[in-house]
Amino acid sequence: MKRVFVSGGAGVIGMEMIPRLCARGAKVLVGDLKPRPKDFSKDVQYRQGDLNTMTAQEFENFSPDLFIHLAASFERSTESYEFWSENFHHNIQLSHHLMTLAKDSPGLKRVVFASSYLIYHPDLYQFPWPRNTAVSLVETDPVSPRNLTGMAKLAHEIELSFLESFRSAQFSSVCARIFRGYGRGSRDVISRWVRSLLDGEAIKMYRPEGLFDYVYASDAAEGLIRLANAPCNGIVNLGTGRARRVSDVIGVLRRHFPAMEVVSGETEIPFEASQADTTRLVAATGWKPKHDLESAIALIVEHERIQRSNTTAATSTRPPQVLVTSASRKVPLVRAMQKAARSIHPEAIVIAGDADGNSLSFYVADKNWTMPCLTDDNLNIIIERCRSLGVTAILPTRDGELMFWARHNERFRKVGVEVMVSSPESLQRCLDKLAFSRYGTREGLPIIPTVLTVEELHTQRFVVKERFGAGSRGIGIDLDLAQAKAHAWTLQEPIFQPYVEGREISVDAWLNRDCRLNGLVLRRRDVVTNGESKVTTTFRNPTLEAQAEYILSKLSLRGPVVMQAIVDVNGSMQVIECNPRFGGASTVSIAVGLDSLRWSLLEAVNADKGQYEFQRSADEVRQVRTSEDILIHGPSL
């Protein structure tokens, strides 16, 4: 099994596991909410974001042989009221979603699930008085999860058992019930105590007589990998098989911090006395965990000291707050941005901004802002309001505003706001259709000629449109000479183009901040109303894709782009115009893998470049844009 997908691979166990998998020659894909750890090999593929948004296409594009499911959310001994929703989203729903993607994957051979000993009935190992010895829990012991985390783990164990009853010829699964985990950089009590002691703080200890089977993260990682290759299914305990008292932990810490102060805390929690019966683990793998408290705590203390000396180690995981400007009626765009932002962080906020306080998008966005006019006089007001709203990224969506944001991009960047917009020079070239055509002529690009007077064109049929603004506004198509001249009088700044017979298409694309193309998608404009594709269908054509890639590489643009073109009778692309922004129907391209909004946000937070890989769906998608009723109930009104 050489292709391994690890969910939650940037966690305390994953940080120990990924280097081990790479050393064994595995090709690894890691998914996690956290940014890519700097210690990961460049060969590791990384997907930052909420795995609840992972698509079947993403899963199939990697097509793992082995799926190791580590991702989970948990709290300390006592779970808070707020954990109710978090547990469902990041434990129950996530596990179900990922196995929904995995269960029919033809390449999958094995699933390893990091479960928990919290599933066992607490009456087996919790007591009203201290115990001299720990109870060895066996895989066949009664279960009754003692909290929400344990409940979620048991639920997924049952799901895996259910699936295997139907898919045993395809894949097998093993559930490792991990005992009291601890490790470097963790939120476990041992790491918290070490951090407090390094800060010169006293630590609070409860129930020093308690007996726990402490499993160091590197041993947990090694055990899970060995179980992946072991001839066993179902439940396997993963622990040392030797319980240690809380007072033993305190004693080991005192060797590193002789002057440490320990405060005894009062609590009503029972006395625990548990350890793993490791008979099945040893029989299946021929291996047992190697670290004891003495050796592992020494490694944790060293790790935390290094972290304190490296002030650049911490990476911000602040939830994105994205402003979509000129949001107006662009409800599908706002929703697509919400999905993109929450794939990076579940608490991300999307703010709809528009000068019209009654914009329909205000009803679907997380927040809204009735914005002032985008003028230089209002620049300071706009910057201050962005700061007060906590805006971290801005997506302009209207041609007429792009230059404002581009001219002031550096001002916004200085206050921590990334504007997804191209440079003023490249924008000017695209927004002015005459300049765009002349640039194409100079560079030898297949851009339809554009002139100011109709006599400059030697053709029989014409297209007449406005020089600036949306190309569909007041356009006249397939006109003769007299009609073209008459139509020009109805426009403010008319330009003339030869009418080209052929099929109109759009090209959605995304280019990084270095103006390098990351991917593009061709789509037919099947039904067009007022210049907007009401029905559009994606398609593949290697020749046209190569042409579009070459043209876009010459335009020095960045971020989402949509290019309009005609495929003439010879099958060649004749470019009409290029809009350096997200298009009205560009959401369909997201559905086939051009994740332009998500990539823009990842770039805004300086995420690892390995997360921008374009994985084009093998299937095509048709998008039909229709009106939709939105019902808002109860207190939300």
N, C-alpha and C positions, 0 to 999 in steps of 0.2 A: 504494500500500500504506500504509494509514493506521493499522492496528491492529497494533502491534508487541509481541511478547513477547520479552524479553531475559532469558535465564538468566545468573546471575552478574553482574547489572547493577550491583552495589555494589562491584565490583572496580576495579582501576586503569584498565582500558580502559572499563568501564561508566560510571565517574564522568565520563569525557570524552564518552561516547556519548549518555547519556540527555538532557542539555541540548540536544545537537544534534538529536536526534529530535524533542524537544518544539518546538524552534524551527522545524522543518520541518512542524509541524502534526500530528504523529502522536499517537495515543492509545496510551499505553505501559503495559504490565504488566511489572514487574520481579520476579524471584524470586531470593533470595539467602539464605545462612545468616546473614549479618550483619544487625544492625538497620538500619532505614531511614536512609539518610544525610540529615542535616538540610538539605543543600543542594538536595535534590530538590524539584521543583515539587509543589504540593499536588494537581495534576491527575494525577500519576503514581500508578497503582495499584501497591501493594507487597505482596509475599507473603514474609514472613520464615520461613525454615525449610528443611529438607532437601527439595529438589525430587524426590527419590526417592519422597516420599509424595504428590506432586501427583496428583490424580485426573483421570480423563477428563472428569468433569463440570466441574471447575475450568477445564480447558483449553478445553472447548467453550463455557463461559459467557463467556469472553473472545473466543474464536474469532478468533485472529490471522490477518492476511494474511501477515505476515512473522515468522519465528522466527529470532532471532539467538542462537546458542548460544555463550556465553562461559564458562559455569561450568566450572571445572576445578580440580583440586588438583595442586600440583607442589612439588618440593623444590629445593634448590640443586644444584650440579653433580653431587654424589654423593648418590644416593637411599639412605635408611636402610632397614634391615630392616623397620621398622614401616610403611613406605610401601606395602608389599605390599597390605595390606587397604585402606588409604586410597585408593590408586590405583584399585582395583577398584570401590569404593563410589562415589567422587565423579567418576570419569572413565569407566570402561567401563560400569558398570551405569547410571549417571545418563544418559549419552548415549543408551544403548539405550532406557531407560524413556521419556525425553522424546520421542524419535522414534516410539515405540510410540503415545504419545498423539497426536502430530502427524500421523502418516502418513495417517490416514483422516479428518482434519478437513476438511470440505468447503470452508471458506473459505481454507485455506492456499495461498499462491501461490509462496512463496520461502523457502528455508532457507539461512542463512549460518552456516557453522561456522568458529570460530576454531581453526585447526589450527596446526601448528608445523613449522619447518624441521628439527627433531630427527628427522623421519621419514627424511631423506636418509641414504644410506649414509655413515657417518663416514669411510671411507677416501677419500672425495672431497675432504674439507676438513680433516682432522686429520693432522698430520705429526710426525715425531720431531725436526724442526728448524724454526726460524723461517722464514717465507716473506716474500719482498719484496712480493708481491701476493696478493690474495685470490682464491679460486676463485668464479666466478659460477655459482651453482646454478640449473639450469633445471628446470621442472616435470616434464620427461620423464626426468630423471636417475634412476639406480637408487635404490631405497629399502631401508633396513635400520635400523629405529629403534635408537638407541643407548641407550635406557633405557625404563623402564616408561611414563613420560609419553608419549614418542614412539610406543610401541607402542599405547597407548590412542587416540591421535590417528589413527593409521593405521587402526586397527580401525573407527573411526567413519566415516572417509572411505570405507572399503569398504562399510559399512552404507548410507551415503547413496547411493552408486553403485548398490547393489543395489535400494534402494527406488525410485530414479528410473527404473530399467528397467521398473518396473511402474506408476509413478504420474507419468510425465512429462507427461501431459495435465493433471494436477492441479497439480503444483508442480515447481519446479526447485531445484537446490541448487548452491552454490559453497563450496569449502573454501579458506580463505585460510591459507597456510602463513606464519605470522608469524615474523620473524627475532628478533633479540635485543631483547626488549621491555624498556622501562623507563619510569617515570612517577612522578607525584606520589603520595606515600603508599604506595609499593610495597615489596615485599620484595626487589626486584632489587638487585644489588650496588652500583649507583650510589647509590640511595636509602639503602642501609645505610651506605655510606661517608659520605654527607652527615650522617646522624644521628650517627655516631661522631665526626665532626669537630666538630659543634656541641656535643657533650659533652666536647670537649677530648681525645679519645682518638686514639691512633695508628691508622692503617689498615694492613691487610696486603694486599700485592699479589702475585699469581701471574702468571707468564708475561706480562710487560709487552709482549712482542713480538706477542702474539696479536692477530688481526684479526677484528673482529666487525661485523656490520651492525646498528647500534643503531637501533631504531625507537621513537620517542617515542609514549606511549600516546594522545595526542590525534590523532596521525597514523594510528595503528592504528584508532582509532574512526572517523575520517573515511573511511579506506580501506574498512572493512567496510560502512559505509553506502553508499558509492559502488558497491561490488560488489553490494550488494543490488539496485541499480537497473540494473546493467550487463547487457548481452546476452551473458553468458558462463556456462558451467557448468564443473563439475569443479575442477581444481586451479589456483590462482593464487598466486604468491609475493607476499607483502606485506612489503616492506623498502625501504630508501632506494636500494639499488643501489650504495652507496659504503661500504666497510668502513673502520673507524677502529681504531687500535691501542689497547690498554689503557693504554699510556703517554700517549696523547692525552687520555684521560679524566682521568688524574692531573694532566696539565698544565692542563686547564680548571679542575679543582677547586682547584689551587694559586692561581689568580687570585682565588678567593673566600676561601681560607684560606692566606695566605702563610706562616704559621708551621707548617703541617701537617707531621706526621711520618709517613713511609711506611716500612714494614718489608717487605722482600722475603721471601716465603715459599718454602719448598722444596716441590716437588710432582712426581709422576710423570705427571701428565696430559699428553697430547700438546699440541702447538702448534696452535691453530685459526687458519684463514684462510678465512673464508666471507663471502659476500655474496649478495644476491638478484639474479637476472636479472629485471628488472622489465618486460621487453618486453611480456608479456601483460597485466600490470596497467595499463600506460600505454595500450595499445591498447584495452582494455575500458572504461577510465574517463576517459582523457584527463587524468590527474592523477598526481602523485608526492608523497610525503611532503615536508613543508616545513621541519621542524625539524632543525637539526644539533646536535651535542653542546653547542656554546657557548650557543645560545639555550635549549635544553631544560634544561641543568643549572642555569642561572640561575633558571628557574622552579621547579625542585625545591628549590633552596636557599631561595628565598623562601617556598615552601609549608611547609617544615619549620620555619623560623623562626616563622612564624605559628602553627603547631601548638603549638610550645613556649610561646608567649605566651598561648595560649587553653587554660587548664587544664580547661575543661569540655568540650573537644572529644572526649575519649576516652569511649567507651560500653562498659560491661561486657558481655562475651559469655560470662559464666560459664555452664556447662551447668546447666539446672534440676535440682534435687533435690526431687522431689515426694513428699510423704507422703500416702498414702491411708489414712485411719483407718477403724476398724471394717471392715477389709477382708474378714475372715471367708472366706466362699465366693464372694466377688464377683470371680471370675476374669475374666469378660468386661470388667468395669469396669477392672480393673488393666491388662489388655491394651490397652484403648482409651486409657487414660492414657499407657501406654508409647508408643503410636503418636503421640499428640498431643505429648508432650514431645520425642520424637525428631524430629518435624517442625520443631521450633524449634531443636534442637541435637542432632546425632547422638550425643553422649556423655551425654545426659540420663539421669538415674537415677530410677526409681520405687521407693519404699519402701512395702511393705505393713505397716501397723501394726494390731495387734489384741491384746486381752488374752489371747486363746487362743494359746498357743505352737504349737499344731498346726493353725493355720488353713490351709486349702487354698491360699489366695492366696499364702502364703509360698513355694510351689513355683514360681510363675510370675513373681513380682516380682524386681527386680534385687537388692534387699536386703529384710530384714524386721526388725521390731522388736516384741518382746513388750512391750506398753505397760502402764504402771501404770493404775490407775483414774483417770478424768478428774475429779478433785476439786480444789478450791482448795488443799488441803494438799499436793497433788503438783505444783502449778503450776511451781514453780522447778525441780523435777526434770525435768519435761517440757520446759521451755524449754532447759535445759542439754543435754539429750539431743538435741534438735532442732539445737542449735548444733554439737554434736560430730559429728552425722551430716551436717552441711552442708545441712540442709533449707532450701529457699528458698520453698516453697509447700506449703500443706496443703489437702487436699480432705476435709472431714468427710462421711460417707455415711450416718449413722444419726440419726434424729430425736432420740433421747435425748441425743446429745452436742452438738447444735448450739448450745444456750445456753451451754455451757461455753466453746466457742471464740469465740462472739460477745462474751461478757462480757470476755474477755481478749485480744481481737483487737489492741488497741493495744499491749499488752505484747509480743506476738509481732512486730508491725510494727517496733517499736523495735530489735529484734535482727535485722532483715532478713528476717523470715518473713512472707509474705502468706497469710492464711487466707481461703479462698473461702467466705465466710459472710455472711449478711444481718445487719442490726442486731438487737439484742435485742428492740426494740419490735415490729418486723415479724415476727420469729420467734415471739414470744409470741402474736401475733394468729393465726398459722397453726397453731401446734402445739396450741393449745387450740381444739377444734372448736366449743365453745359461743361463745367469744369471736369466732371466725371468722364464725360465722353472725350474731351480733349486729352485727358490723362491716358485714357485707353488707347487713343491714336498714337501718342508718344511712345507708349510701352508695348505697342503691338498686341493689345488685348482685344478680344472679340466683343467690344462694347458698341452698341448700336450708335451710329453717328447722330450728333445733336447740333443744331444750328439755330441762329437767331432769326434768319429770314428764309422763307420757304424756297426762294429762288436758288439758294445754295445747294439744294438737293436735286439730283437728277433721277427722279423716280415718278411714277404715276399716282401712287397712293401714299397717304401721309397719316402720321399720328401727331396731334397737337396737344400740349399739356403745359401746366405751370412749371416754371424753372425751379422753384423751390417748393418744399412741402410734399404732402402725400401725392404720389404719382397718379392716383385715381381721381384726384380732385379736379373736376371740370374737364376731364380728358375727352378728346375726340379721336376716334379710332377708324381707320380705313376710310379716310376722306379723300375726295379728289382735290385738285388745286383750288378751285373756287370755294369749296366747303372749308378747306383748311384755312384760307385767308379770312373767311367770315367767322369761323370759330375763334380764331386768334383774337379778334376784337372783343370777345367776351371774357378774356383772361387778363390778369394783371401784368404778368411777365411771361408771355408765351414763348415756347421753344418748339422746334419742328424736328421730327424724326421720320425716316422712311418706314412705311408699314412692312413688317416682316411676316410672311405667312408661316404658320407653324403652331406648335403646341406650347402653351405657356406653363412654366414650372416655377417652383420656388426651391431655393437651396438654403436650408438652415445649417448654420455652422457655429463653432465656438473656437476662439483663438485665445491663447494665454497672454499674460502681460508682456511677454516677449514677442507678441504678434505671430506666434507659431500656431498653425492649425492643429487642433486636437482631434477634430472629427467633423464630418458633414453628412447631411441626409438630404436626398432628393425627394421631392413630392410633387405630384400632379395637382393642379388647381382645377378640380372637377366641376365645382359650382362656385361662381364668383358673384358676389353682390356688393355693389359700391366699393369695388377694389379689394374686398376681403374674401378669403376662401371659406365658404360655408361648408363645402365638402372637399376634402383633400386626402390624397392617398400616397403613402410612401412607396418608393420603388428603387431598384438598383440598376445602374448602368455604368460599368467601369470606365468607359470612354468619357462620359459626361462628368463623372466624379473626378477623374484626373484633370479635365479641363477646369472644373470649378476650383479644385485645389490649387492649380497654378494661378488662376486669377486672384483668388483670395490671398495668396502668398505675396502678391504685389501691392496690396492695398494698405498694409501697415495698420490693420485694425486689431482690436482686442475685445474679448467678451462675446456675448451673443450677437449674431449677425444673420440677416435674411436677405438673400439676393434673388431678384426676379429676372427671369430669362425666357427666351423663346428657343425651342428646339426646332430648327428650320427643316425644310424638306430634305436636306442632305444629312440630317441627324446631328448637326453641329449646334453648339450653344451660342446664342447671341444675347448678351447681357443687356437688360433694360436699365436696371438701377440696382443699387446696393444700399440697404437700410442698416446702419450700424447700431442695431438694437434688437431686442427680442420681438419676433413677429406675432401678429394677431393669432395665427394658427400654428405657431411653432411648438405648441404643447404636444402635438402629435409626434414630433421628433424625439421628445423625451421618452415617449413610450417605446421607441425602438433603440434606445441606448444613448442618444445624444443628451446627456444629463447636464445641459448648459447652465441652468440656474444653480444646481448643486456645485458644479465646478467653480462657478463665479464666487460662491460663498466660501468654498474651501480655499481658493486663492486669496480671498479677502482676509482670512485668518492665518495665512501663510502655512497652510497644511502641506504635508509631504507631497511632492509631485507624483509619487507613485499611485496616488488616489484618483488621478484624472484619466485613467485608461479608458478609451472608447471601445466598448464591446457591442458591436452592431448586432441587433437581433436578426436571426435568419428569417423570421416572419415579417410580413408587411402589415401595416395598420391603416385603416381608413377612419378618418375623423369627421363626424357630422356635428356641426355647431348649431345647436338649437337652444331656444329659451328654456329655462328651468325655474320651477317654483321653489322658493326657499321658505320653509315654515319654521318660525321661531316661537318656542313655547314658553309659558310660565314666567319665572323670575327674570329670564334673559331679556324680556321686553323692557 
